[in-house]
């Protein structure tokens, strides 16, 4: 990059945006991250992530944070278990012991985010900055308008602002589409003590049970917590069509039990024994392929660029690799525009390939023979 100090603004303090900021700062490139949350602890950060060697771990290495990640990671969390609707274990993929660098070790999202935040210079992230509008000015400069009435100008605006990105609106008309699948999130606290039967069924990693286009996904988190997703291929507004109030915990429990009639009592415990209530999470994805025409002063990374179903296992990993690759391009190239062009030439093809795989994965899992398809995939991988 040339000697003129660029004004780089990253919108969104997720893993991709924070990795980008960290790599830039390691090479003395100033950057500011803006996030709508009031603070780092304003909301739940979600479940657990498996960090792949060629994507997420590669980005952490570029950020000089791989050792810190490995100290927090749970290699035993790679265990993948498949259970039938009758509660019988039909597949148990147990990872090799000991070597934390092997495979895709797991880490809680909140642990990863804290690691990245702590690695940044104080004041890098400006909390409570909800972006409302991006105004194009001259020569690739854009003015950012925030909900509190403040503005700032930037030579490069990086949209790391997730599924419903405001930055993306200046680059493409594409909007996320409903995948046909909804997760109802719930959870078990202190599971080994309070819910030993369900903890044993979940084991050390992820337990999945699929049948008739619905199922359960249970994931071990740290501190004894198990995050549970009750999954259904259903209408996007399934609860409204039945007059169900999602705030009525008892009514939601009854509705889910009715949908899972005939399933093993062992699995139904993931519905009935909740410690956290229920959160409705319809799954969305951007159309495939998703591309845009290069526009000076703007680019995207992570879900803003390639929102895909979580069945890919690639979302956060790709976001982090995006962030590292964009930062590297900005460090190496002569101008911001040259850097962004080089980055987008890498980003777009791999995003399309990953998104196609993710679309296929969720379609397979929630097809009439989804259990057999996923089991075949698991068996092949192990």
C-alpha positions as CSV (number, residue, x, y, z in Angstrom):
1,X,0.0,0.0,0.0
2,X,1.2,3.5,-0.7
3,X,2.6,5.9,1.9
4,X,-0.8,7.7,2.4
5,X,-2.5,6.4,5.5
6,X,-5.8,5.0,4.3
7,X,-9.0,5.2,6.4
8,X,-10.2,1.6,6.7
9,X,-13.6,0.9,8.3
10,X,-14.8,-2.6,9.1
11,X,-18.5,-3.0,9.8
12,X,-19.1,-5.9,12.2
13,X,-17.0,-7.4,15.0
14,X,-17.5,-11.0,14.0
15,X,-14.6,-13.4,13.5
16,X,-13.9,-12.3,9.9
17,X,-13.8,-8.6,10.7
18,X,-11.7,-9.1,13.8
19,X,-9.2,-11.3,12.0
20,X,-8.9,-8.7,9.3
21,X,-8.3,-5.9,11.9
22,X,-5.7,-8.0,13.8
23,X,-3.6,-8.8,10.7
24,X,-3.7,-5.2,9.5
25,X,-2.6,-4.0,13.0
26,X,0.3,-6.5,13.1
27,X,1.6,-4.7,10.0
28,X,1.0,-1.2,11.3
29,X,-2.0,-0.5,9.1
30,X,-4.6,1.6,11.0
31,X,-8.2,0.3,11.1
32,X,-11.4,0.9,13.0
33,X,-14.2,-1.7,13.6
34,X,-17.8,-0.6,14.1
35,X,-20.3,-2.8,15.7
36,X,-24.0,-2.3,16.6
37,X,-23.8,-4.2,19.9
38,X,-23.6,-2.1,23.0
39,X,-20.7,-4.1,24.3
40,X,-18.9,-7.4,23.7
41,X,-21.3,-9.2,26.1
42,X,-24.5,-7.6,24.8
43,X,-25.8,-10.9,23.3
44,X,-25.1,-14.6,23.1
45,X,-22.4,-15.4,20.6
46,X,-23.8,-18.8,19.6
47,X,-22.4,-22.3,20.0
48,X,-19.2,-24.0,19.0
49,X,-17.0,-23.9,15.9
50,X,-14.7,-26.4,14.3
51,X,-11.6,-24.7,13.0
52,X,-10.3,-26.2,9.8
53,X,-6.5,-26.3,9.1
54,X,-6.8,-24.8,5.6
55,X,-9.2,-22.0,6.5
56,X,-9.8,-21.0,10.1
57,X,-6.5,-22.2,11.5
58,X,-4.7,-20.7,8.5
59,X,-6.3,-17.3,9.3
60,X,-5.3,-17.6,13.0
61,X,-1.8,-18.4,12.0
62,X,-1.7,-15.2,9.9
63,X,-2.9,-13.3,12.9
64,X,-0.2,-15.0,15.1
65,X,-2.9,-16.4,17.3
66,X,-2.7,-20.1,16.5
67,X,-1.0,-21.1,19.7
68,X,-3.5,-19.2,21.8
69,X,-6.3,-20.9,19.9
70,X,-4.9,-24.4,20.5
71,X,-4.6,-23.7,24.2
72,X,-8.4,-23.2,24.3
73,X,-9.5,-25.7,21.6
74,X,-11.3,-29.0,22.4
75,X,-10.0,-31.7,20.0
76,X,-12.4,-34.2,21.6
77,X,-15.2,-32.0,20.4
78,X,-14.6,-33.4,16.9
79,X,-16.6,-36.6,17.8
80,X,-19.5,-37.0,15.5
81,X,-22.3,-39.3,16.5
82,X,-25.4,-40.4,14.4
83,X,-28.5,-41.6,16.3
84,X,-31.6,-43.2,14.9
85,X,-35.1,-41.9,15.6
86,X,-35.4,-44.9,18.0
87,X,-32.4,-43.6,20.0
88,X,-29.9,-46.3,18.9
89,X,-26.4,-45.1,18.0
90,X,-25.8,-46.0,14.4
91,X,-22.4,-44.2,13.9
92,X,-19.8,-42.9,16.3
93,X,-16.8,-41.1,14.8
94,X,-14.3,-40.6,17.7
95,X,-11.2,-38.5,16.8
96,X,-7.7,-39.6,17.5
97,X,-6.5,-38.7,20.9
98,X,-4.0,-36.1,22.0
99,X,-2.8,-34.1,18.9
100,X,-4.6,-30.8,19.2
101,X,-3.3,-29.7,15.8
102,X,-5.0,-32.6,14.0
103,X,-8.3,-32.3,12.3
104,X,-10.8,-29.6,13.2
105,X,-10.7,-28.9,16.9
106,X,-13.7,-27.1,18.4
107,X,-13.9,-23.8,20.2
108,X,-16.8,-21.9,21.7
109,X,-17.7,-18.8,19.6
110,X,-17.5,-16.6,22.7
111,X,-14.0,-17.9,23.4
112,X,-12.8,-17.2,19.9
113,X,-14.3,-13.8,19.8
114,X,-12.7,-12.9,23.2
115,X,-9.4,-14.1,21.9
116,X,-9.6,-11.9,18.8
117,X,-10.9,-8.9,20.7
118,X,-8.1,-9.1,23.3
119,X,-5.5,-9.2,20.5
120,X,-6.5,-5.8,19.2
121,X,-5.2,-2.4,20.2
122,X,-7.5,-0.7,22.8
123,X,-10.3,1.3,21.2
124,X,-10.1,-0.5,17.8
125,X,-13.8,-1.6,18.2
126,X,-16.3,1.2,18.5
127,X,-19.3,-0.4,20.2
128,X,-22.9,0.8,19.9
129,X,-22.4,2.0,16.3
130,X,-25.3,0.8,14.3
131,X,-24.8,1.6,10.6
132,X,-27.9,3.0,9.0
133,X,-26.6,4.2,5.6
134,X,-23.5,4.2,3.4
135,X,-23.2,7.4,1.3
136,X,-21.0,7.3,-1.8
137,X,-18.8,10.4,-2.1
138,X,-16.0,11.0,-4.6
139,X,-13.2,8.7,-5.7
140,X,-14.2,5.6,-3.8
141,X,-14.7,7.5,-0.5
142,X,-17.9,6.6,1.5
143,X,-19.5,8.3,4.4
144,X,-20.9,6.1,7.1
145,X,-24.0,7.2,8.9
146,X,-24.8,5.7,12.3
147,X,-28.0,5.5,14.3
148,X,-26.6,8.0,17.0
149,X,-26.3,10.7,14.3
150,X,-22.5,10.5,13.9
151,X,-20.7,10.1,10.6
152,X,-17.3,9.1,9.5
153,X,-15.6,9.0,6.1
154,X,-13.6,6.0,4.9
155,X,-11.4,5.2,1.9
156,X,-12.4,1.5,2.2
157,X,-15.6,0.1,3.8
158,X,-15.4,-3.6,4.6
159,X,-18.8,-5.1,5.0
160,X,-18.4,-7.8,7.7
161,X,-21.9,-7.1,8.9
162,X,-23.5,-10.5,8.4
163,X,-26.6,-11.9,6.8
164,X,-28.5,-8.7,6.5
165,X,-25.5,-6.5,5.6
166,X,-26.2,-2.9,4.9
167,X,-22.9,-2.6,3.0
168,X,-23.9,-5.3,0.6
169,X,-26.8,-3.2,-0.6
170,X,-24.4,-0.9,-2.4
171,X,-22.9,-3.8,-4.3
172,X,-25.7,-6.2,-5.1
173,X,-29.5,-6.5,-5.0
174,X,-29.2,-10.1,-3.6
175,X,-31.0,-10.9,-0.3
176,X,-30.9,-14.0,1.8
177,X,-33.6,-16.6,1.0
178,X,-35.2,-19.1,3.4
179,X,-33.7,-22.5,3.0
180,X,-36.8,-24.3,4.0
181,X,-35.3,-25.5,7.3
182,X,-35.8,-23.9,10.8
183,X,-33.9,-24.6,13.9
184,X,-35.5,-24.2,17.3
185,X,-32.6,-23.6,19.6
186,X,-32.6,-24.7,23.2
187,X,-30.0,-25.9,25.7
188,X,-28.9,-27.9,28.8
189,X,-26.9,-26.4,31.6
190,X,-24.5,-28.4,33.8
191,X,-25.5,-31.3,31.5
192,X,-23.4,-34.1,33.0
193,X,-24.8,-33.5,36.4
194,X,-28.4,-32.3,35.7
195,X,-29.0,-34.3,32.4
196,X,-26.7,-37.3,32.5
197,X,-28.7,-39.4,30.0
198,X,-28.7,-36.7,27.4
199,X,-25.1,-35.8,28.1
200,X,-24.1,-39.5,27.5
201,X,-26.1,-39.5,24.3
202,X,-24.4,-36.4,23.1
203,X,-20.9,-37.6,24.0
204,X,-17.9,-35.3,23.6
205,X,-18.8,-33.5,20.4
206,X,-21.9,-33.3,18.1
207,X,-24.8,-35.7,18.1
208,X,-27.2,-35.8,15.1
209,X,-30.5,-37.6,14.7
210,X,-32.4,-37.2,11.4
211,X,-35.7,-38.8,10.2
212,X,-38.5,-37.7,7.9
213,X,-37.0,-34.3,7.1
214,X,-36.6,-33.3,10.8
215,X,-34.2,-34.1,13.6
216,X,-32.0,-33.0,16.5
217,X,-28.5,-31.6,16.6
218,X,-26.8,-31.4,20.0
219,X,-23.4,-29.8,20.5
220,X,-21.1,-29.9,23.5
221,X,-19.9,-26.5,24.5
222,X,-17.5,-25.7,27.3
223,X,-18.5,-25.4,31.0
224,X,-20.9,-28.4,30.8
225,X,-23.4,-26.7,28.4
226,X,-25.0,-28.6,25.5
227,X,-26.6,-26.4,22.8
228,X,-29.5,-28.1,21.1
229,X,-31.2,-27.5,17.8
230,X,-34.5,-29.0,17.1
231,X,-34.6,-29.0,13.3
232,X,-37.5,-29.1,10.9
233,X,-38.2,-28.7,7.2
234,X,-41.2,-26.4,7.5
235,X,-42.8,-23.2,6.3
236,X,-40.9,-20.1,7.3
237,X,-43.8,-18.8,9.3
238,X,-44.9,-22.2,10.7
239,X,-45.7,-20.8,14.2
240,X,-47.9,-18.0,12.8
241,X,-49.8,-20.4,10.7
242,X,-50.7,-22.4,13.8
243,X,-51.3,-19.4,16.0
244,X,-48.3,-20.4,18.2
245,X,-46.9,-17.8,20.5
246,X,-43.1,-18.4,20.5
247,X,-42.9,-16.7,23.9
248,X,-45.2,-19.3,25.4
249,X,-42.6,-22.0,26.5
250,X,-45.3,-24.6,27.3
251,X,-47.0,-24.1,24.0
252,X,-43.8,-24.4,22.0
253,X,-42.8,-27.6,23.9
254,X,-46.2,-29.1,23.1
255,X,-46.0,-28.1,19.4
256,X,-42.6,-29.7,19.0
257,X,-43.5,-32.9,20.8
258,X,-46.5,-33.2,18.5
259,X,-44.2,-32.8,15.4
260,X,-41.8,-35.5,16.8
261,X,-44.5,-38.0,17.6
262,X,-43.0,-41.5,17.5
263,X,-39.4,-40.5,18.3
264,X,-37.5,-42.1,21.1
265,X,-38.1,-40.7,24.6
266,X,-34.3,-40.5,24.9
267,X,-34.3,-37.9,22.1
268,X,-37.5,-36.1,23.1
269,X,-35.6,-35.2,26.3
270,X,-33.8,-32.6,24.2
271,X,-37.2,-30.9,23.9
272,X,-38.7,-31.4,27.3
273,X,-35.6,-30.9,29.6
274,X,-34.6,-27.5,28.4
275,X,-32.9,-25.0,30.8
276,X,-33.0,-22.1,28.4
277,X,-36.4,-22.0,26.7
278,X,-36.8,-22.0,22.9
279,X,-35.5,-19.6,20.2
280,X,-36.9,-19.8,16.7
281,X,-34.1,-19.6,14.1
282,X,-35.1,-20.0,10.4
283,X,-32.0,-20.6,8.3
284,X,-31.3,-18.4,5.3
285,X,-28.7,-18.4,2.5
286,X,-27.7,-16.0,-0.3
287,X,-28.5,-17.2,-3.8
288,X,-25.8,-19.3,-5.5
289,X,-23.8,-18.0,-7.2
290,X,-23.5,-14.6,-5.4
291,X,-21.2,-12.1,-7.1
292,X,-21.0,-8.4,-7.6
293,X,-19.3,-5.9,-9.8
294,X,-16.1,-4.4,-8.2
295,X,-16.8,-1.0,-6.8
296,X,-14.0,1.2,-5.5
297,X,-14.0,1.7,-1.8
298,X,-16.3,-1.2,-0.9
299,X,-16.0,-4.9,-0.4
300,X,-17.5,-7.8,1.6
301,X,-16.4,-10.7,3.7
302,X,-18.0,-13.6,5.6
303,X,-21.8,-13.9,5.7
304,X,-22.2,-10.6,4.0
305,X,-20.5,-12.1,1.0
306,X,-21.5,-15.7,1.1
307,X,-24.2,-16.5,3.7
308,X,-24.8,-20.3,3.6
309,X,-26.4,-23.0,5.7
310,X,-24.5,-24.1,8.9
311,X,-24.5,-27.7,7.5
312,X,-21.4,-26.7,5.5
313,X,-19.3,-26.2,8.6
314,X,-17.5,-23.5,6.6
315,X,-19.2,-20.2,7.4
316,X,-16.9,-18.9,10.2
317,X,-13.9,-20.6,8.7
318,X,-14.3,-18.9,5.4
319,X,-15.1,-15.6,7.0
320,X,-11.8,-15.7,8.9
321,X,-9.8,-16.7,5.8
322,X,-11.6,-13.8,3.9
323,X,-10.4,-11.4,6.6
324,X,-6.8,-12.6,6.6
325,X,-6.6,-12.7,2.8
326,X,-8.1,-9.2,2.5
327,X,-5.7,-7.8,5.1
328,X,-2.7,-9.5,3.3
329,X,-3.8,-7.9,0.0
330,X,-4.1,-4.5,1.6
331,X,-0.6,-4.8,3.1
332,X,1.0,-6.1,-0.1
333,X,-0.6,-4.1,-3.0
334,X,0.2,-0.6,-4.0
335,X,-3.3,0.8,-3.8
336,X,-6.5,0.0,-1.9
337,X,-8.3,-0.6,-5.2
338,X,-5.6,-3.0,-6.5
339,X,-5.8,-4.9,-3.2
340,X,-9.5,-5.3,-3.3
341,X,-9.6,-6.4,-6.9
342,X,-6.9,-9.1,-6.1
343,X,-8.9,-10.2,-3.0
344,X,-12.2,-10.5,-4.8
345,X,-10.6,-12.6,-7.5
346,X,-9.8,-15.2,-4.8
347,X,-13.0,-14.7,-2.7
348,X,-15.7,-15.1,-5.2
349,X,-14.8,-18.4,-6.8
350,X,-14.2,-20.2,-3.5
351,X,-17.3,-18.7,-2.0
352,X,-19.4,-20.1,-4.8
353,X,-17.9,-23.5,-4.4
354,X,-18.5,-23.5,-0.7
355,X,-22.0,-22.2,-1.0
356,X,-22.9,-24.9,-3.5
357,X,-21.7,-27.5,-1.1
358,X,-23.6,-26.0,1.7
359,X,-26.8,-25.9,-0.3
360,X,-26.4,-29.6,-1.2
361,X,-25.6,-30.6,2.4
362,X,-28.8,-29.1,3.9
363,X,-30.9,-30.5,1.0
364,X,-29.4,-33.9,1.7
365,X,-29.9,-33.8,5.5
366,X,-33.5,-32.8,5.3
367,X,-34.6,-35.0,2.4
368,X,-36.8,-38.0,2.9
369,X,-33.7,-40.2,3.1
370,X,-31.6,-37.6,4.9
371,X,-30.4,-40.0,7.7
372,X,-28.9,-42.4,5.1
373,X,-27.3,-39.6,3.1
374,X,-25.6,-38.0,6.1
375,X,-24.6,-41.4,7.5
376,X,-22.9,-42.2,4.1
377,X,-21.1,-38.9,4.3
378,X,-19.9,-39.4,7.9
379,X,-18.7,-43.0,7.1
380,X,-16.8,-41.7,4.1
381,X,-15.1,-39.0,6.2
382,X,-14.1,-41.4,8.9
